Amino acid sequence: MSRGRFGVVLVSLLVTLSTVSCQVPDCSSYVILNQRWRSLNFTRGTELHCDRDGWVTQWYRFSGAAGTKMPNLCDPTQHCGTHAPVWINGTYPAPEDGAVDRQACAHWPGDCCRWSMKVRVRNCGGVFLYYLPTTSDCWLAYCGEY
């Protein structure tokens, strides 16, 4: 194999490996979401929250006052510190399933899935990790529960 061709193959391999590592976490690389306002039990106060501006698409884990996982039933509006809370529309994977694609929905009155986006979910032995993109609109925020 020529030196130029080897370089192209090596670069392609490195790009592929870095893409895979972003999509499948090792269950120890994540950012914790622990804000109390993210809890399903928290009704919207005077300060609205948004997961659009300044949000980084990466792996997250819910913990502490935010709950331990995202709800997988339609959340009531005006909860989780926002107008339209985001929830998982689907079942949770088993640990052996690895990272799976799921639809996340934001509830608006009269429409449980007014906004939707693709997320990834991984079960790390009862601890759930989420690859969460920036929300498309403001006053949508990711919600947690126990």
Buried (B, 14 or more C-beta within 10 A) or exposed (E): EEEEEEEEEEEEEEEEEEEEEBBBBEBEEBEEBBBEBBBBEBEBEEEBBBBBEEBEEBBBBBBBBBBBBBBBEBBEBBBBBBBBBBBBBBEBBEEEEBBBEBEBBBBBEEEBBBBEBEBBBBBBEEBBBBBBBBBEEBBBBBBBBE
